[in-house]
């Protein structure tokens, strides 16, 4: 999903989405609620933790899962 698409779904500007990604700003509850609603509408799993965990942690988890076949 592009920043423009996420901004439209979340009801914010594209620069604000960019600030969320760089951790220069924190997503608001209404933004997260709209993203969650859209994810559920699309049948996608959603975890609010995605907005708060460090991206490197996800990469480390994915790398360790590859070795275990999970």
Biopython code that builds the backbone (N, CA, C, O; Angstrom):
import numpy as np
from Bio.PDB.StructureBuilder import StructureBuilder

atoms = [
    (1, "UNK", "N", (0.843, -1.160, 0.000)),
    (1, "UNK", "CA", (0.000, 0.000, 0.000)),
    (1, "UNK", "C", (0.898, 1.235, 0.000)),
    (1, "UNK", "O", (1.913, 1.280, 0.694)),
    (2, "UNK", "N", (0.515, 2.215, -0.773)),
    (2, "UNK", "CA", (1.309, 3.441, -0.833)),
    (2, "UNK", "C", (0.950, 4.363, 0.332)),
    (2, "UNK", "O", (-0.066, 4.182, 1.003)),
    (3, "UNK", "N", (1.808, 5.349, 0.552)),
    (3, "UNK", "CA", (1.517, 6.343, 1.574)),
    (3, "UNK", "C", (0.228, 7.098, 1.234)),
    (3, "UNK", "O", (-0.560, 7.418, 2.125)),
    (4, "UNK", "N", (0.016, 7.379, -0.047)),
    (4, "UNK", "CA", (-1.208, 8.078, -0.459)),
    (4, "UNK", "C", (-2.447, 7.253, -0.119)),
    (4, "UNK", "O", (-3.428, 7.794, 0.390)),
    (5, "UNK", "N", (-2.411, 5.947, -0.397)),
    (5, "UNK", "CA", (-3.548, 5.083, -0.085)),
    (5, "UNK", "C", (-3.796, 5.018, 1.418)),
    (5, "UNK", "O", (-4.940, 5.102, 1.865)),
    (6, "UNK", "N", (-2.735, 4.869, 2.191)),
    (6, "UNK", "CA", (-2.878, 4.808, 3.639)),
    (6, "UNK", "C", (-3.404, 6.137, 4.185)),
    (6, "UNK", "O", (-4.226, 6.152, 5.101)),
    (7, "UNK", "N", (-2.934, 7.239, 3.626)),
    (7, "UNK", "CA", (-3.414, 8.558, 4.054)),
    (7, "UNK", "C", (-4.909, 8.705, 3.786)),
    (7, "UNK", "O", (-5.644, 9.222, 4.626)),
    (8, "UNK", "N", (-5.357, 8.251, 2.619)),
    (8, "UNK", "CA", (-6.778, 8.329, 2.278)),
    (8, "UNK", "C", (-7.605, 7.492, 3.236)),
    (8, "UNK", "O", (-8.629, 7.950, 3.743)),
    (9, "UNK", "N", (-7.167, 6.271, 3.485)),
    (9, "UNK", "CA", (-7.882, 5.381, 4.402)),
    (9, "UNK", "C", (-7.908, 5.979, 5.809)),
    (9, "UNK", "O", (-8.942, 5.968, 6.477)),
    (10, "UNK", "N", (-6.775, 6.495, 6.246)),
    (10, "UNK", "CA", (-6.662, 7.001, 7.613)),
    (10, "UNK", "C", (-7.182, 8.407, 7.820)),
    (10, "UNK", "O", (-7.287, 8.872, 8.955)),
    (11, "UNK", "N", (-7.511, 9.097, 6.723)),
    (11, "UNK", "CA", (-8.038, 10.446, 6.840)),
    (11, "UNK", "C", (-7.000, 11.483, 7.241)),
    (11, "UNK", "O", (-7.311, 12.467, 7.912)),
    (12, "UNK", "N", (-5.753, 11.244, 6.816)),
    (12, "UNK", "CA", (-4.666, 12.184, 7.109)),
    (12, "UNK", "C", (-3.930, 12.507, 5.808)),
    (12, "UNK", "O", (-4.248, 11.957, 4.754)),
    (13, "UNK", "N", (-2.952, 13.396, 5.891)),
    (13, "UNK", "CA", (-2.168, 13.746, 4.711)),
    (13, "UNK", "C", (-1.053, 12.722, 4.484)),
    (13, "UNK", "O", (-0.667, 12.006, 5.408)),
    (14, "UNK", "N", (-0.538, 12.655, 3.252)),
    (14, "UNK", "CA", (0.581, 11.760, 2.959)),
    (14, "UNK", "C", (1.811, 12.137, 3.776)),
    (14, "UNK", "O", (2.488, 11.243, 4.285)),
    (15, "UNK", "N", (2.131, 13.433, 3.925)),
    (15, "UNK", "CA", (3.286, 13.765, 4.778)),
    (15, "UNK", "C", (3.131, 13.277, 6.221)),
    (15, "UNK", "O", (4.119, 12.922, 6.864)),
    (16, "UNK", "N", (1.906, 13.257, 6.726)),
    (16, "UNK", "CA", (1.697, 12.752, 8.093)),
    (16, "UNK", "C", (2.001, 11.259, 8.148)),
    (16, "UNK", "O", (2.617, 10.795, 9.107)),
    (17, "UNK", "N", (1.578, 10.496, 7.135)),
    (17, "UNK", "CA", (1.899, 9.064, 7.084)),
    (17, "UNK", "C", (3.417, 8.881, 7.076)),
    (17, "UNK", "O", (3.945, 7.991, 7.743)),
    (18, "UNK", "N", (4.101, 9.714, 6.329)),
    (18, "UNK", "CA", (5.556, 9.645, 6.291)),
    (18, "UNK", "C", (6.149, 9.891, 7.675)),
    (18, "UNK", "O", (7.101, 9.221, 8.075)),
    (19, "UNK", "N", (5.588, 10.848, 8.403)),
    (19, "UNK", "CA", (6.072, 11.120, 9.766)),
    (19, "UNK", "C", (5.789, 9.939, 10.690)),
    (19, "UNK", "O", (6.580, 9.659, 11.590)),
    (20, "UNK", "N", (4.671, 9.245, 10.479)),
    (20, "UNK", "CA", (4.394, 8.040, 11.271)),
    (20, "UNK", "C", (5.472, 6.996, 10.992)),
    (20, "UNK", "O", (5.978, 6.355, 11.913)),
    (21, "UNK", "N", (5.818, 6.829, 9.715)),
    (21, "UNK", "CA", (6.798, 5.803, 9.332)),
    (21, "UNK", "C", (8.189, 6.090, 9.891)),
    (21, "UNK", "O", (8.927, 5.164, 10.229)),
    (22, "UNK", "N", (8.546, 7.356, 9.988)),
    (22, "UNK", "CA", (9.875, 7.721, 10.483)),
    (22, "UNK", "C", (9.881, 7.956, 11.983)),
    (22, "UNK", "O", (10.899, 8.341, 12.558)),
    (23, "UNK", "N", (8.743, 7.722, 12.608)),
    (23, "UNK", "CA", (8.566, 7.892, 14.045)),
    (23, "UNK", "C", (8.758, 9.337, 14.494)),
    (23, "UNK", "O", (9.092, 9.592, 15.651)),
    (24, "UNK", "N", (8.547, 10.282, 13.577)),
    (24, "UNK", "CA", (8.585, 11.697, 13.925)),
    (24, "UNK", "C", (7.251, 12.143, 14.504)),
    (24, "UNK", "O", (7.153, 13.225, 15.082)),
    (25, "UNK", "N", (6.221, 11.313, 14.351)),
    (25, "UNK", "CA", (4.884, 11.599, 14.862)),
    (25, "UNK", "C", (4.247, 10.262, 15.247)),
    (25, "UNK", "O", (4.684, 9.204, 14.794)),
    (26, "UNK", "N", (3.236, 10.321, 16.068)),
    (26, "UNK", "CA", (2.556, 9.115, 16.540)),
    (26, "UNK", "C", (1.150, 9.053, 15.951)),
    (26, "UNK", "O", (0.419, 10.041, 16.011)),
    (27, "UNK", "N", (0.759, 7.917, 15.386)),
    (27, "UNK", "CA", (-0.603, 7.800, 14.839)),
    (27, "UNK", "C", (-1.644, 8.029, 15.928)),
    (27, "UNK", "O", (-1.472, 7.604, 17.071)),
    (28, "UNK", "N", (-2.708, 8.696, 15.561)),
    (28, "UNK", "CA", (-3.800, 8.939, 16.497)),
    (28, "UNK", "C", (-4.710, 7.711, 16.568)),
    (28, "UNK", "O", (-4.687, 6.850, 15.688)),
    (29, "UNK", "N", (-5.507, 7.652, 17.627)),
    (29, "UNK", "CA", (-6.462, 6.559, 17.754)),
    (29, "UNK", "C", (-7.443, 6.531, 16.575)),
    (29, "UNK", "O", (-7.695, 5.455, 16.032)),
    (30, "UNK", "N", (-8.014, 7.689, 16.153)),
    (30, "UNK", "CA", (-8.935, 7.647, 15.005)),
    (30, "UNK", "C", (-8.262, 7.111, 13.731)),
    (30, "UNK", "O", (-8.891, 6.382, 12.964)),
    (31, "UNK", "N", (-7.001, 7.462, 13.501)),
    (31, "UNK", "CA", (-6.270, 6.953, 12.339)),
    (31, "UNK", "C", (-6.161, 5.438, 12.426)),
    (31, "UNK", "O", (-6.469, 4.726, 11.471)),
    (32, "UNK", "N", (-5.718, 4.955, 13.583)),
    (32, "UNK", "CA", (-5.544, 3.508, 13.750)),
    (32, "UNK", "C", (-6.879, 2.780, 13.624)),
    (32, "UNK", "O", (-6.939, 1.687, 13.060)),
    (33, "UNK", "N", (-7.937, 3.372, 14.139)),
    (33, "UNK", "CA", (-9.262, 2.752, 14.045)),
    (33, "UNK", "C", (-9.683, 2.633, 12.577)),
    (33, "UNK", "O", (-10.212, 1.599, 12.170)),
    (34, "UNK", "N", (-9.453, 3.679, 11.784)),
    (34, "UNK", "CA", (-9.833, 3.633, 10.365)),
    (34, "UNK", "C", (-9.005, 2.601, 9.605)),
    (34, "UNK", "O", (-9.533, 1.890, 8.750)),
    (35, "UNK", "N", (-7.715, 2.516, 9.910)),
    (35, "UNK", "CA", (-6.855, 1.521, 9.254)),
    (35, "UNK", "C", (-7.313, 0.114, 9.634)),
    (35, "UNK", "O", (-7.384, -0.772, 8.783)),
    (36, "UNK", "N", (-7.623, -0.085, 10.911)),
    (36, "UNK", "CA", (-8.109, -1.388, 11.361)),
    (36, "UNK", "C", (-9.410, -1.753, 10.661)),
    (36, "UNK", "O", (-9.567, -2.880, 10.192)),
    (37, "UNK", "N", (-10.335, -0.820, 10.587)),
    (37, "UNK", "CA", (-11.613, -1.088, 9.930)),
    (37, "UNK", "C", (-11.413, -1.464, 8.465)),
    (37, "UNK", "O", (-12.079, -2.366, 7.957)),
    (38, "UNK", "N", (-10.500, -0.775, 7.788)),
    (38, "UNK", "CA", (-10.242, -1.084, 6.378)),
    (38, "UNK", "C", (-9.573, -2.446, 6.233)),
    (38, "UNK", "O", (-9.906, -3.208, 5.325)),
    (39, "UNK", "N", (-8.630, -2.757, 7.126)),
    (39, "UNK", "CA", (-7.979, -4.076, 7.076)),
    (39, "UNK", "C", (-9.010, -5.181, 7.261)),
    (39, "UNK", "O", (-9.007, -6.170, 6.528)),
    (40, "UNK", "N", (-9.885, -5.012, 8.234)),
    (40, "UNK", "CA", (-10.915, -6.018, 8.470)),
    (40, "UNK", "C", (-11.878, -6.104, 7.291)),
    (40, "UNK", "O", (-12.314, -7.194, 6.921)),
    (41, "UNK", "N", (-12.210, -4.956, 6.699)),
    (41, "UNK", "CA", (-13.086, -4.947, 5.525)),
    (41, "UNK", "C", (-12.456, -5.745, 4.383)),
    (41, "UNK", "O", (-13.156, -6.420, 3.627)),
    (42, "UNK", "N", (-11.129, -5.662, 4.265)),
    (42, "UNK", "CA", (-10.410, -6.383, 3.207)),
    (42, "UNK", "C", (-10.099, -7.828, 3.599)),
    (42, "UNK", "O", (-9.514, -8.572, 2.812)),
    (43, "UNK", "N", (-10.485, -8.221, 4.797)),
    (43, "UNK", "CA", (-10.221, -9.585, 5.251)),
    (43, "UNK", "C", (-8.787, -9.814, 5.666)),
    (43, "UNK", "O", (-8.311, -10.949, 5.630)),
    (44, "UNK", "N", (-8.082, -8.762, 6.060)),
    (44, "UNK", "CA", (-6.686, -8.863, 6.463)),
    (44, "UNK", "C", (-6.570, -8.903, 7.981)),
    (44, "UNK", "O", (-7.369, -8.292, 8.691)),
    (45, "UNK", "N", (-5.579, -9.622, 8.466)),
    (45, "UNK", "CA", (-5.308, -9.617, 9.903)),
    (45, "UNK", "C", (-4.763, -8.243, 10.269)),
    (45, "UNK", "O", (-4.089, -7.600, 9.464)),
    (46, "UNK", "N", (-5.053, -7.802, 11.473)),
    (46, "UNK", "CA", (-4.583, -6.494, 11.913)),
    (46, "UNK", "C", (-4.145, -6.583, 13.359)),
    (46, "UNK", "O", (-4.833, -7.175, 14.190)),
    (47, "UNK", "N", (-3.005, -5.998, 13.657)),
    (47, "UNK", "CA", (-2.537, -5.889, 15.030)),
    (47, "UNK", "C", (-2.100, -4.456, 15.271)),
    (47, "UNK", "O", (-1.272, -3.931, 14.526)),
    (48, "UNK", "N", (-2.636, -3.818, 16.289)),
    (48, "UNK", "CA", (-2.218, -2.464, 16.648)),
    (48, "UNK", "C", (-0.753, -2.408, 17.022)),
    (48, "UNK", "O", (-0.139, -1.342, 16.970)),
    (49, "UNK", "N", (-0.175, -3.561, 17.405)),
    (49, "UNK", "CA", (1.239, -3.605, 17.745)),
    (49, "UNK", "C", (2.125, -3.228, 16.563)),
    (49, "UNK", "O", (3.264, -2.802, 16.754)),
    (50, "UNK", "N", (1.615, -3.380, 15.350)),
    (50, "UNK", "CA", (2.407, -3.022, 14.168)),
    (50, "UNK", "C", (2.845, -1.574, 14.217)),
    (50, "UNK", "O", (3.892, -1.223, 13.674)),
    (51, "UNK", "N", (2.055, -0.727, 14.860)),
    (51, "UNK", "CA", (2.382, 0.695, 14.921)),
    (51, "UNK", "C", (3.394, 1.018, 16.013)),
    (51, "UNK", "O", (3.927, 2.127, 16.047)),
    (52, "UNK", "N", (3.666, 0.076, 16.897)),
    (52, "UNK", "CA", (4.492, 0.387, 18.046)),
    (52, "UNK", "C", (5.770, -0.427, 18.159)),
    (52, "UNK", "O", (6.657, -0.064, 18.932)),
    (53, "UNK", "N", (5.891, -1.516, 17.412)),
    (53, "UNK", "CA", (7.121, -2.291, 17.505)),
    (53, "UNK", "C", (8.132, -1.757, 16.506)),
    (53, "UNK", "O", (7.766, -1.210, 15.466)),
    (54, "UNK", "N", (9.381, -1.917, 16.825)),
    (54, "UNK", "CA", (10.464, -1.443, 15.975)),
    (54, "UNK", "C", (10.552, -2.336, 14.740)),
    (54, "UNK", "O", (10.505, -3.560, 14.865)),
    (55, "UNK", "N", (10.680, -1.742, 13.540)),
    (55, "UNK", "CA", (10.732, -2.555, 12.310)),
    (55, "UNK", "C", (11.815, -3.632, 12.340)),
    (55, "UNK", "O", (11.605, -4.718, 11.801)),
    (56, "UNK", "N", (12.958, -3.362, 12.951)),
    (56, "UNK", "CA", (14.036, -4.352, 13.004)),
    (56, "UNK", "C", (13.604, -5.578, 13.800)),
    (56, "UNK", "O", (14.066, -6.687, 13.531)),
    (57, "UNK", "N", (12.725, -5.387, 14.773)),
    (57, "UNK", "CA", (12.238, -6.530, 15.549)),
    (57, "UNK", "C", (11.462, -7.480, 14.656)),
    (57, "UNK", "O", (11.592, -8.697, 14.783)),
    (58, "UNK", "N", (10.656, -6.937, 13.752)),
    (58, "UNK", "CA", (9.903, -7.789, 12.829)),
    (58, "UNK", "C", (10.849, -8.519, 11.892)),
    (58, "UNK", "O", (10.637, -9.695, 11.593)),
    (59, "UNK", "N", (11.882, -7.845, 11.425)),
    (59, "UNK", "CA", (12.837, -8.489, 10.524)),
    (59, "UNK", "C", (13.548, -9.626, 11.245)),
    (59, "UNK", "O", (13.746, -10.697, 10.673)),
    (60, "UNK", "N", (13.928, -9.401, 12.483)),
    (60, "UNK", "CA", (14.589, -10.454, 13.258)),
    (60, "UNK", "C", (13.677, -11.626, 13.478)),
    (60, "UNK", "O", (14.117, -12.774, 13.405)),
    (61, "UNK", "N", (12.400, -11.364, 13.750)),
    (61, "UNK", "CA", (11.441, -12.443, 13.951)),
    (61, "UNK", "C", (11.263, -13.245, 12.662)),
    (61, "UNK", "O", (11.196, -14.474, 12.695)),
    (62, "UNK", "N", (11.188, -12.552, 11.536)),
    (62, "UNK", "CA", (10.998, -13.234, 10.250)),
    (62, "UNK", "C", (12.222, -14.092, 9.924)),
    (62, "UNK", "O", (12.094, -15.211, 9.427)),
    (63, "UNK", "N", (13.409, -13.551, 10.211)),
    (63, "UNK", "CA", (14.633, -14.295, 9.912)),
    (63, "UNK", "C", (14.716, -15.541, 10.783)),
    (63, "UNK", "O", (15.120, -16.602, 10.305)),
    (64, "UNK", "N", (14.339, -15.429, 12.055)),
    (64, "UNK", "CA", (14.424, -16.612, 12.913)),
    (64, "UNK", "C", (13.343, -17.627, 12.546)),
    (64, "UNK", "O", (13.555, -18.829, 12.706)),
    (65, "UNK", "N", (12.187, -17.168, 12.056)),
    (65, "UNK", "CA", (11.127, -18.087, 11.639)),
    (65, "UNK", "C", (11.528, -18.890, 10.410)),
    (65, "UNK", "O", (11.123, -20.043, 10.261)),
    (66, "UNK", "N", (12.330, -18.281, 9.522)),
    (66, "UNK", "CA", (12.746, -18.991, 8.313)),
    (66, "UNK", "C", (13.549, -20.233, 8.659)),
    (66, "UNK", "O", (13.396, -21.272, 8.017)),
    (67, "UNK", "N", (14.394, -20.134, 9.658)),
    (67, "UNK", "CA", (15.222, -21.270, 10.035)),
    (67, "UNK", "C", (14.464, -22.380, 10.719)),
    (67, "UNK", "O", (14.939, -23.514, 10.776)),
    (68, "UNK", "N", (13.280, -22.069, 11.245)),
    (68, "UNK", "CA", (12.511, -23.069, 11.976)),
    (68, "UNK", "C", (11.385, -23.644, 11.147)),
    (68, "UNK", "O", (10.711, -24.581, 11.574)),
    (69, "UNK", "N", (11.175, -23.089, 9.959)),
    (69, "UNK", "CA", (10.100, -23.574, 9.095)),
    (69, "UNK", "C", (8.729, -23.086, 9.508)),
    (69, "UNK", "O", (7.719, -23.624, 9.055)),
    (70, "UNK", "N", (8.674, -22.073, 10.364)),
    (70, "UNK", "CA", (7.378, -21.535, 10.805)),
    (70, "UNK", "C", (6.858, -20.520, 9.833)),
    (70, "UNK", "O", (5.781, -19.961, 10.041)),
]
sb = StructureBuilder()
sb.init_structure("model")
sb.init_model(0)
sb.init_chain("A")
sb.init_seg("    ")
for serial, (resi, resn, name, xyz) in enumerate(atoms, 1):
    if name == "N":
        sb.init_residue(resn, " ", resi, " ")
    sb.init_atom(name, np.array(xyz, "f"), 0.0, 1.0, " ", f" {name:<3s}", serial, name[0])
structure = sb.get_structure()
